[in-house]
């Protein structure tokens, strides 16, 4: 999966090199090429699927007591955060990419903290980890909305808030040994990350129309 994430970002970077570099604001533009927007959307979907796959693997292997497998899944989730940062840097520069990668790694760590607290039945630690996830979602929404006027903070925050709630539901189901409920949460989580990817791809295409002609 690490190779897949790196390949996706490399492919995105290759395509971007072939596009005009100038940003266009305000001027009337032809509609973006749906195939090119779809290509970005698919890249983002793959990155998000990579994220939820490895976080899920981390949660389940932690519950089963397989520490080695949990550690591998955790490292892969952090690698995915770096891959996401590379995708963001392709449009908004290295500084923004690094900041996104840092915040997304914080997101992974907060989920990990919640999972461990849930398995121990430590309600105070669970609440603290949930608060970290909520704050982190606000920080990510602020970063994305400040970089792209077509991504209103409240709309992004709503999507990210649902994503956080699904991580919490997943951890709760696994801690309780209710894998049927976890499977339902997984399906809902996939639908949500697809919606996030669609929104980001659409907003980026609208901000950089020349890159999608």
Secondary structure, DSSP 4 states (H G I P E B T S, - for coil): -HHHHHHHHHHHHHHHHTS------SS--PPPPHHHHHHHHHHHHHHHHHHHHHHHHHHHHHHHT-HHHHHHHHHHHHHHHHHHHHHHHHHH-HHHHHHHHHHHHHHHHHHHHHHHHHHHT-HHHHHHHHHHHHHHHHHHHHHHHHH-TTS-HHHHHHHHHHHHHHHHHHHHHHHTT-HHHHHHHHHHHHHHHHHHHHHHHHHHHHHTGGGG-
